[in-house]
Amino acid sequence: MAGGAFRGGIHPPDRKAATCGSPIERAPLPDRLTVPMSQHLGAPCVPLVAKGDRVVRGQLIGETDALISAPVHAPASGEVVGIVSALTPAGIRATCVVIAPDAEQDRDAYVAIVPEHEGTGPIARAAGLVGLGGAAFPAAVKLVPAKHTPIDTVILNGCECEPYLTCDHRVMLESPDRVIAGALHIARAVGATRTVIAVEDNKPDAIETLRGAAHDGVEVLSVRTRYPQGAEKQLIFAVTGRVVPGGKLPATVGCLVHNVQTAAALADAIEKGLPLMERVVTVSGAVARPGNFRVAIGTPVSSLLALAGGLTPDAARVIAGGPMTAQPLGDLDVPVVKGMSGVVALTAEEAAPIVDSDQPCIRCGRCVDACPMVLHPYAIANYADRRMWDGCERFFALDCIECGCCSYVCPTRRPLLQLVRTGKGALMAKGVRR
């Protein structure tokens, strides 16, 4: 059974061949782990340790009472050698706990989580679980049963539509039982009657593997390969035909979406008491040995690049995540965080700079055709460029999902996504809500 098609979108070269057949390798621990206290949406955590303390793998090292947050755990046993302010992949500085791992490690041993209350949500909270598809939204918040509109459909996102990235693909192939177990835990937590794992049809091996492992009540759905198929609202439409209204959450239409890696991590938290201390990351592009690696949170990106054989001579830019939405990394020693799905080195041709914002719009309408949210990106960008925020609001800038389709198709290479982000940021700073 195949899913439906959303409006707009694009089909960029997927560039996944270099890593889709690469089994997950466990990356060795570096000399230092720099663990940010803010690697999720919401309030940052407060360090619970001090310089000179000994920590054990899985020990809670950062926490806060804020609802929208996720605790942080030690990715390895060792000594805390500093509490510092350090740069993160997002380009901002955050308080970080720096750990020098012990030379001898039992990487299968850990301190099991102790939830404050029973239930799937409290377990996800105690495990520090966030959305591993990139958004890094605290998973516990999404696992509370809806009070007003019941959730009838849980969708696991296995689309992985960004070019280069294959970490989710490998998790589906190598740990299908964990993905399915997580899906069922989520469905039970919110009382859903339908559970769907949606996978783009360019991953037939993952679809076959999941169907072979699926239990009764779990549907594995093949959906069309088209970017941004993995975006929440587009995926809901493809699977159910339901349209999430502007400014509303998926729960409004009875749906809940989680990433497949998130589901696998949730299953491990519930069944093994395992906190989120590592994740699978794709390292690809202009590197000597592309691959997929299970990486301890806090590992420097430079260590991952070295593990992948180093940058090739034609590498011009390194990004965290996929090339459609990621920001360039200004420092290769920034740490791997929970939401980092990939490290991609781009060549000079792939990383060609976008022209200045004064490049004229030729009114071709390609950005309108490509926009999956049925917006007019050129108009929002024009208003944002002139700091006319009311115009941005009038053209529904806050509905933009920041997929980057508009910039990709623009023949004059205007920085449409960056301008729209500017407009959105200004509107939110003014307190405008959709």
Secondary structure, 3 states (H helix, E strand, C coil): CECCCCCCCECCCCCCCCCCCCCEEECCCCCCEEEECCCCCCCCCEECCCCCCEECCCCEEEECCCCCCCCEECCCCEEEEEEEEEECCCCCEEEEEEEEECCCCCCCCCCCCCCCCCCHHHHHHHCCCECCCCCCCEHHHHCCCCCCCCCCEEEEECCCCCCCCCHHHHHHHHCHHHHHHHHHHHHHHHCCCEEEEEEECCCHHHHHHHHHHCCCCEEEEEECCCECCCCHHHHHHHHHCCCCCCCCCHHHHCEEEEEHHHHHHHHHHHHHCCCCCEEEEEEEECECCCEEEEEECCCEHHHHHHHCCCECCCEEEEEECCCCCCCECCCCCCECCCCCCEEEEEECCCCCCCCCCCCCCCCCCHHHHHCCCCCCHHHHHHHHHCCCHHHHHHCCHHHCCCCCHHHHHCCCCCCHHHHHHHHHHHHHHCCCCC
